[in-house]
Amino acid sequence: MISASERISPSVVNIEVQQEIGSSGRPAQPGNGQTRAGGSGFLFTPDGFIFTNSHVVHGAVRIDVALADGARHQAELVGDDPDTDLAVIRIAAPNLTAARLGDSSRVRVGQLVIAVGNPYGFQYSVTAGVVSALGRTLRSASGRLIDGVIQTDAALNPGNSGGPLVTSAGEVIGVNTAVIMPAQGLCFAISINTATFVAASLIREGKVRRSFIGVAGQDAPLHRRIVRYHGLQAESGLLVLSVEPDSPAMRAGLAEGDVIVSFGGQPVKGVDALHKLLTSERAGERVPLTVIRRTEKLSLEIVPAESRRRQ
């Protein structure tokens, strides 16, 4: 774990923001109509792109970044996505060290991890723990359910938001985002696979366009006999945990306990796979959907709706 800490530390940054009153919900500082807040982030490219949380930088009028060597730079907001509580900012600076990104689909419960950030302003603090659970669901500030969340008992505190969750090999597998207070050991991170997908859209367009079908779910393995019998393309799918009322999923006949295995002819291995397929172009389009209900394979049709992003 020492080598992992040493490997990730040069990539972790401290973020300070100035926000207009009303954008953060915090009280004003006397006389200036603005309030200060802060969080963490980490470089994921050598040319200055930084991951952090949307709630850290949303509504910011100024963003300052302090690097591990003490150098300070003003950052620009590339884009933020409240639906996943992810944001990308950028600084212009030489000789930057980017974090090595892992594959969150390979993470296992019980795996050792460390969280690095700036809790309560204590810069570059490291806490250790294990992956407690996978496939958790959190509700974002926009009201959308964030699926595929990693639960860990590595201690997080205010200021850790946006920092990396790292394996013992020094690879980032998540972006730390939330802690349930006053519980102990209930901390959460957005998977890095979700984060890289969101980052690509933020860098390209400054926002994420998406459609939705109205289910909450988690990754689920499929029995090998079912995979072979139905000739499925993958050995896992998305287990539907709940269906929103008056949603495309409800109108299509989806039910709790169904496992989505195909969308538009493409295999759905889990939450991240479905999110990638729910592009803005799918809104209003009739799409074939394949689900496993108990042991039967059902062919349905669904019409995704355009996601209404709430600020």
C-alpha positions in Angstrom: 0.0 0.0 0.0 3.0 2.3 0.5 4.0 2.0 -3.1 0.4 2.7 -4.2 0.3 5.8 -2.1 3.6 7.0 -3.5 2.5 6.3 -7.1 -0.9 8.2 -6.8 0.1 11.1 -4.6 1.7 13.3 -7.4 -1.5 13.1 -9.3 -3.8 14.2 -6.5 -4.8 17.9 -6.3 -6.5 20.2 -3.8 -9.3 22.2 -5.3 -10.6 25.5 -3.9 -13.7 27.2 -5.4 -15.5 30.4 -5.1 -19.3 30.1 -5.6 -22.1 32.5 -6.0 -24.6 32.6 -3.2 -27.4 30.1 -4.0 -25.2 27.8 -6.1 -23.9 25.8 -3.1 -26.5 26.3 -0.5 -23.8 27.6 1.9 -24.1 30.9 3.8 -22.5 34.0 2.3 -19.2 35.4 3.5 -19.8 38.9 4.7 -19.6 41.6 2.1 -18.7 39.7 -1.1 -21.8 37.8 -2.1 -19.7 34.6 -2.6 -18.7 31.6 -0.5 -15.6 29.4 -0.6 -15.6 25.6 -0.7 -13.2 22.9 -1.6 -12.5 19.3 -2.4 -10.1 16.9 -4.1 -9.4 15.8 -7.6 -6.7 13.9 -9.6 -5.0 14.3 -12.9 -6.0 11.7 -15.5 -4.0 13.0 -18.5 -0.6 14.6 -18.6 -2.0 17.7 -20.4 -3.9 18.8 -17.3 -7.4 17.2 -17.3 -8.6 16.6 -13.8 -11.4 14.4 -12.4 -13.5 15.7 -9.5 -17.1 15.7 -8.3 -19.8 17.9 -9.8 -20.9 19.1 -6.4 -17.4 20.4 -5.7 -17.3 22.7 -8.7 -20.9 23.2 -9.8 -21.7 26.9 -9.9 -18.1 28.0 -9.3 -17.0 31.4 -10.5 -13.4 30.6 -9.9 -11.5 27.3 -9.4 -8.0 27.1 -8.0 -5.9 23.9 -8.0 -2.9 23.2 -5.8 -0.6 20.4 -6.9 1.4 18.1 -4.8 4.5 20.2 -5.2 2.7 23.2 -3.9 2.3 25.0 -7.2 -1.1 26.7 -7.7 -3.0 27.2 -10.9 -6.3 28.6 -11.9 -8.5 25.9 -13.6 -11.2 26.1 -16.2 -14.4 24.0 -15.9 -14.5 21.7 -18.9 -17.9 20.3 -17.9 -19.9 18.8 -15.1 -22.6 16.2 -14.9 -24.8 16.4 -11.8 -26.5 13.1 -12.8 -23.3 11.2 -12.0 -21.7 13.8 -9.7 -18.7 13.9 -11.9 -16.8 16.9 -13.4 -13.7 17.6 -15.4 -11.6 20.7 -15.0 -8.3 21.6 -16.7 -5.1 23.4 -15.8 -2.3 24.6 -18.0 1.0 23.5 -16.4 4.1 21.6 -17.4 5.5 18.2 -16.2 2.2 16.9 -14.8 1.9 13.3 -13.6 -1.3 11.5 -14.6 -2.8 8.8 -12.5 -2.9 5.3 -13.9 -6.6 4.3 -14.4 -7.7 0.7 -13.7 -10.7 -1.4 -14.7 -13.5 -1.2 -12.2 -15.3 -4.2 -13.7 -12.4 -6.3 -12.3 -12.8 -5.1 -8.8 -13.7 -7.7 -6.1 -15.3 -7.5 -2.7 -12.7 -7.6 0.0 -10.0 -6.1 -2.2 -7.7 -3.7 -0.4 -8.0 0.0 -1.5 -6.8 3.4 -0.4 -8.5 6.8 -0.6 -6.5 9.9 -1.1 -7.7 13.5 -0.7 -7.8 16.6 1.4 -10.3 16.1 4.2 -11.0 19.3 6.2 -8.0 20.9 4.4 -5.5 18.4 5.5 -3.7 17.9 2.2 -2.8 14.5 0.7 -4.3 12.4 3.5 -4.4 8.7 2.9 -6.9 6.2 4.4 -7.0 2.5 3.8 -9.8 -0.1 3.8 -11.5 -2.7 1.6 -14.1 -2.8 -1.0 -17.2 -3.6 1.0 -19.7 -4.1 -1.8 -20.2 -3.5 -5.5 -23.2 -2.4 -7.7 -24.6 0.0 -5.1 -27.1 2.7 -6.1 -27.0 6.3 -4.9 -29.3 9.2 -5.7 -27.4 12.2 -7.1 -28.2 15.8 -6.4 -30.1 16.0 -9.7 -32.4 13.2 -8.6 -31.0 10.5 -10.9 -29.9 7.2 -9.5 -26.2 6.5 -9.9 -25.7 2.8 -10.5 -22.6 0.7 -10.3 -21.3 2.5 -7.2 -18.4 1.0 -5.2 -18.8 0.9 -1.4 -15.7 1.0 0.8 -14.8 1.4 4.4 -11.8 3.5 3.6 -12.6 6.6 5.7 -13.9 9.6 3.8 -14.6 13.1 5.2 -15.6 16.5 3.8 -12.9 17.5 1.4 -12.2 14.0 0.2 -14.9 14.4 -2.5 -13.4 14.0 -6.0 -10.3 12.2 -4.9 -9.2 8.8 -6.2 -10.0 5.3 -4.8 -6.9 3.3 -5.6 -6.0 -0.4 -5.6 -2.8 -1.8 -4.0 -1.2 -1.7 -7.4 -1.8 2.1 -7.6 -4.6 2.0 -10.2 -7.6 4.3 -9.8 -10.9 2.3 -9.7 -13.2 5.0 -8.5 -13.9 8.7 -7.8 -14.8 9.2 -4.1 -18.1 10.9 -3.9 -20.1 10.4 -0.7 -20.2 9.3 2.9 -23.3 8.5 5.0 -23.2 10.4 8.2 -23.2 9.6 11.1 -22.5 6.0 10.1 -19.0 4.7 10.1 -17.4 2.8 7.2 -20.2 3.6 4.7 -18.3 5.5 1.9 -18.9 5.4 -1.8 -17.1 6.0 -5.1 -18.2 6.3 -8.7 -16.6 3.6 -10.7 -13.7 4.7 -13.0 -15.3 3.0 -16.0 -18.4 5.2 -15.6 -16.1 8.2 -15.0 -14.1 7.8 -18.2 -17.2 7.4 -20.3 -18.7 10.6 -18.8 -15.3 12.4 -19.2 -15.3 11.7 -22.9 -18.6 13.5 -23.4 -17.6 16.4 -21.1 -14.4 17.0 -23.0 -16.2 16.7 -26.4 -19.4 18.7 -25.7 -19.1 20.1 -22.2 -22.1 18.0 -21.0 -23.5 14.5 -21.2 -26.5 13.9 -23.5 -28.4 10.8 -22.6 -31.7 9.0 -22.8 -33.3 7.0 -20.0 -35.6 4.0 -19.5 -36.4 4.4 -15.8 -34.9 1.5 -14.0 -32.5 1.1 -11.1 -30.3 -1.9 -11.2 -27.0 -3.6 -10.6 -24.7 -6.0 -12.4 -25.7 -9.6 -12.0 -24.1 -12.9 -13.2 -26.2 -15.3 -15.2 -26.2 -19.1 -14.7 -24.1 -20.9 -17.3 -27.0 -23.1 -18.2 -29.2 -20.1 -19.0 -26.4 -18.5 -21.1 -25.9 -21.7 -23.1 -29.6 -22.6 -23.5 -30.5 -19.1 -24.8 -27.3 -18.5 -26.7 -26.5 -15.3 -24.9 -23.5 -13.1 -25.8 -22.5 -12.4 -22.2 -22.4 -14.2 -18.9 -23.9 -11.2 -17.0 -26.6 -8.7 -17.3 -28.4 -5.8 -15.5 -30.7 -7.0 -12.7 -33.7 -4.6 -12.4 -34.2 -3.6 -8.8 -37.0 -1.1 -9.3 -39.0 0.4 -12.1 -40.0 4.1 -12.1 -43.8 4.8 -12.4 -44.9 6.0 -15.8 -41.5 5.4 -17.3 -40.5 3.8 -20.6 -39.5 0.7 -18.7 -42.9 0.3 -17.1 -44.7 0.9 -20.4 -42.5 -1.7 -22.0 -43.5 -4.3 -19.4 -40.2 -4.5 -17.5 -40.5 -5.8 -13.9 -38.4 -6.1 -10.8 -36.2 -9.2 -11.0 -35.8 -9.1 -14.8 -32.3 -9.2 -16.1 -31.6 -7.1 -19.1 -29.2 -8.9 -21.4 -29.5 -7.0 -24.7 -30.5 -3.5 -25.8 -30.8 -2.6 -29.5 -29.1 -5.8 -30.4 -26.0 -5.0 -28.3 -25.2 -7.2 -25.3 -25.7 -5.6 -21.9 -23.2 -6.9 -19.4 -24.2 -4.6 -16.7 -24.9 -1.0 -15.6 -22.0 0.7 -17.4 -22.9 -1.1 -20.7 -26.5 0.1 -20.6 -25.5 3.7 -19.8 -23.2 3.7 -22.9 -26.0 2.5 -25.1 -28.5 5.1 -23.7 -27.3 7.9 -25.9 -29.4 11.0 -26.9 -30.0 9.5 -30.3 -32.0 6.7 -28.7 -34.6 9.1 -27.3 -38.0 8.5 -29.0 -36.6 5.5 -31.0 -38.3 2.1 -30.7 -35.6 -0.3 -29.5 -35.6 -4.1 -29.1 -34.9 -5.2 -25.6 -34.1 -8.8 -24.4 -34.6 -9.8 -20.8 -34.3 -13.0 -18.8 -37.4 -13.4 -16.5 -36.7 -16.3 -14.1 -35.5 -18.8 -16.8 -37.4 -17.5 -19.8 -36.0 -15.2 -22.5 -38.4 -12.4 -23.4 -38.2 -10.0 -26.4 -39.7 -6.6 -25.6 -39.7 -3.2 -27.3 -38.9 0.0 -25.4 -38.9 3.7 -26.4 -36.3 5.6 -24.3 -37.1 9.2 -23.3 -34.8 12.1 -23.4 -33.3 12.6 -19.9 -34.5 15.9 -18.4 -31.4 17.1 -16.5 -32.3 18.9 -13.3 -29.8 21.5 -12.1 
